[in-house]
C-alpha cells in the first residue's frame, strides 16, 4: 500500500468485507462524518482509506457529501496479511503513559496479541475495563497512523504464571535480559509457529520470576550492555516481531 501512504486512514466500526464489485456505499456514522468533513476537511473526489479491526480495508473516493451522509466509491479492497508466525507480547502493567506507548508500538508493527501481565513488582498498578477500552482506542490510532491494518487483540491483565502456563509447549518464549544471548541469535530462537516476547515492569521481573521463567523454558536475549526502559524494550520487541 505504499502508493497510498499519503492517504488518511479511518477506522469504521462494523465495516464489512468489500471488493471492487461493490461500486459504492453510504456511511451515515456521525463521528466519521465529522472527522472527514470538519477535522480532515476532505472534499468531493478526494480519497481516503477505510478499515475495520478485522483487517478489511478499502481505498475509496468520495463521490458525494450530503448533509448527514457520505457516499464512497471503492477503488480497491484488501485484507490484512495472515502472519505465518503468531507473535504475542506479554506486557507487564506500566505507568499509564508508558503502557500506552508500548501498546501503540506493538499495534503499529502488527503484533497479533497483547497480554497484559500482573507481576511481583507491579501489583499496585490499577487497571479496569475503562483502561482496556482506552488502550483499544490507542490500537486503532496506531492502525490509522501506520496503515498497518493487521488486527491486534488486547486482553485484561492476568498473572504472569497463569499466562505462561497457558502457552502451548511448542511456543517460544523470549525474555529480554542483559545477561541473555546475543540479540543476533534471535532468528534461530524463533523458528516455532508462535513466539511470545515478555516485557517486564519498570523495575524488571523479580529474581524469582526470572528463575521460574527460565525453568519454564523461556530463553533470555540481551539487547546490549545498556539498561533500557520497559517501554523502549517494547519498541524493540515490536520491530523484531514485525520482521520474524
N, C-alpha and C positions, 0 to 999 in steps of 0.2 A: 504493500500500500504506500510505497514511497512517493508515488505521484500524487497522493492525497495528503501528504504530510502537512500542508499549509491549510487544510480544511479544518473547520471546527468539528468536534465530535460531541454528540449529546446522547446521554442515556435516556431511553424511552421505556419506562416500566411496561411490561406486558407486550413488548414488541414481538410480533410473530415472525416466523421464518419467511423471507421474501426471496423471490428470484426475478430475473428480468422479464418473465412473462406477466408479472403483476405490473401493469403500466403505471398506475398511480394509486395513491391512498390519501386519506384526510386524517389529520390529527386535530383533536379539539382540547387536548390537555392544557389547562390554564397556565400552569407553571412553564411548560415548554414553549407555549405561545409567547409568554412574557420574555423568556430568555432569548428567543430568536428575534423578536421584534424590538424589544426595549434594551436588552443588555448587549447582545451581539450585533443588533441593528442590521440583520441580513435583509436583503431586498429580493424582489421577484427575479428569477433566473439565476440567483446565486446558489451555490452547492453547499451541502452540509452532510456529515456522516451521522447516521442514527444507529444506535446499537442497543442490545439487550444484555442482561447479565448471564444469559445462556450462551453467549458467544456469537449470536447472529448480528450482522451489521450490514448496512447498505449505504452506498453513496447516492444521495438524492439531489434533485434540483427543485427549487421552489417554483411551483407553477402559479400559485395564487395565494395571496394573503388576504383573508377575509376579516370581518370584524371580530370573530371569535375562533377562527379555524385557519389551518394552513394546508394547502394541497401540495403534495410532493410527487415528483416523477422519479422512479427508480432508474438509476443509471447502471449500477452494478450491485450485486449482493454476494455475501460470502459468510462462511462460518469460521470461527477460530480454529486453528490447527490443533489437533489432538496430540498431546505430548506422548512420545514413545515411552518416556520415563516419567513417572509421577514424582513430583517434588513437593515435600511438605516442610514447613518451617514451624518448629516448636519454639515459640517465642514467650519467654518469661514476661510477666507483667512488669512494665516500666513506668516511670513518671509519665503523666499524660502526654506531654509534647513529644517526648522521645518515642513513646509507644505509637503515636500517630505517624511519626516519621518512618518508623520501622515498617509499619503496615503499608504505608504508601510505597516504599521501596519494593516490598515484596510483590504488591499488586502490579506495579508498572513493569516489572520484569517477568510476570507470568507465573509466579509460584501457584501451585494448584490449591494448596490448603494452608491456612494459618491456624495453628492450635495454640491458644493462649495458655500459659502454664503458671501454676502456683508452686513456688519453691520455698526452701527454708528461709531465704533471705528477702522474700518479698511478700510474705503472708499478710502484711498490713495494707497492701495496695487494694483500694476499693474499686470494685467493678460490678456493674449491673447491666440489665437489658438496655437501658438508655445508652450506656457506654458502648455496648456492642453495636447498637444502631448507628452511633456516630462513626465508628470505625468502618461500617459497611458503606456509609456515605463517602468516606475517605477513599475507599477502594474504587468507587465509581469515579471520583475526581481523578484518581491515578489513571484509570482507563481512558478518561476523556483527554487528559493531557498527553499521555504516552501513545494513544491509539493502539494499545495492546489490549484487545478485547477478549483475551483468554479469561474465562471466569475464575475468580479466586474466592474460595469459600473460607469463612472465618467462624470459629466456634467459641462458646463461652469457656472461661478458664477451667482447667482441670488439674489435678495433682500430677506432678512430674512422673511419679512411678506408675500411676494409672495410665498415663498417656503412653509411656514407653512400653509398658506391659501389654498394651493392646496392639502394638505394631506386629506385622507378620514377621516370622522368623527370617524370611529372606530379605526383609527391608534392611538397607544400610543406614546406620545412624552415625552422623558426623557431629562430633563435639569439638568446638574451637577452643584450643588451649595453647599457650605459648610454648609448652614443652612437647607439643604433638609433632607428628611427622610433617615434613615439608609440604607446603601448600601445593607444590607442583606434582605431588604424588596423588592428588585428589582424583584425577580421571581414572586411575587404576582402582581406586577405592569405591567408585560409584558405578560399578558395572551391573548392579542389580536393577530391577524394573522400578524400584521405588527407593528414594533417598530422603532422609529426614535430617535437616540441619537444626541443631539445638542452639538457641541463643539464650544465655543466662541473664539474670538481673544485673543491675548496675554494680553490685558487689560481687558478682560471679556466683557460680554454683558452689555450694559448700564442699569441703574435702570429702565428707561422707557421700554426698551426691555424686561427685566425680568418680569416687571409687566404685559406687554401685553401678553407675553408667558403664564404666569400664568392664565390670563383671558381667554386665548385661549385653556386651558385645559392641558398645559404642567405640568408634575409632577417633582418637584425638588428632586434630590437624592444627598446625601452627600457622599464624599469619605474620610471623616475623617477631623481632625482639620487643617491639613497642607494645604497650598495653592499650588496646583500643576500647573506646566506649561501646557499650552494648549496641547502641543504635548504629554505630559505624560497622560493627561486625554484621549486623543485619543487612546493611547495604552491600557489603562484600559477598555475603551468602546469597543474596538475591541475584547479583550479577553472575555469580558462579552457577546458580541454579538455571539461569537462562541459557547457559552455554554447555549444559551437560549433554 
